[in-house]
Amino acid sequence: SIARAPKSPSHNIRLADHSRCHALGEGTAMQVLHRPTHFTIFACDAFGVRLKDGGTPFSVSVRGRSSVHPTIRDMHDGSYEVEWQATVSGLYMVSATLRGHHIMGSPFTARVVSP
């Protein structure tokens, strides 16, 4: 999939670059047991400029002591909201990738703690 820049006379197409995309939010570091946690992925081009459209095919996996099925919601503004929830405390590996390549800082180690 291609994230498109605002229309210009040259109709340039900007692709997200996995090495410049990044994530922010509690869900990359910590989660309280049985409660959903969130983080946001920001799609950026090779120059680190944030894309303003959706459609970038990010994938997220969370591996740890319990089965976790994260969800990704395309906000259609270059950001992607991720939610996940674990049912067993411990350390979890949160991987965010674009076309098979980790984004900046990924994989993340998140600690799931009891309330």
C-alpha positions, 0 to 999 in steps of 0.5 A, a space after each residue: 500500500 502507498 501513503 500519498 502526499 497531498 496532491 501537488 502539480 507533480 503528483 509526487 507519491 511518498 512512501 513510508 520508510 520503516 526506519 523513520 516510522 516510530 511509536 509512542 505510548 504506554 503500550 510499548 512499555 507497560 500494561 496493567 493486567 486485564 486492561 487494554 493498553 494503547 500506543 500510536 504508530 506514526 508513518 514517516 517518509 525517508 526524510 522523517 516527515 510524517 505522512 498525512 494519509 492512511 493505508 500504510 500496511 503496518 503489522 503488530 505482534 505481541 508475544 509473551 506468556 499469554 496469547 495476545 491479539 493486537 488491533 490496529 486502527 488506521 486514523 487516515 492521517 498518518 497515524 495508527 492506533 494500536 490496542 492490546 491486552 494480556 491476561 498473564 503478567 510478565 514481559 512481552 515483546 511488542 513488534 511493529 513492522 512495515 513490510 517485514 521490517 521493524 520500525 524505529 525502536 521495535 521490538 519493544 519490551 513491555 511489562 504487564 503488571 498486576 493492578 
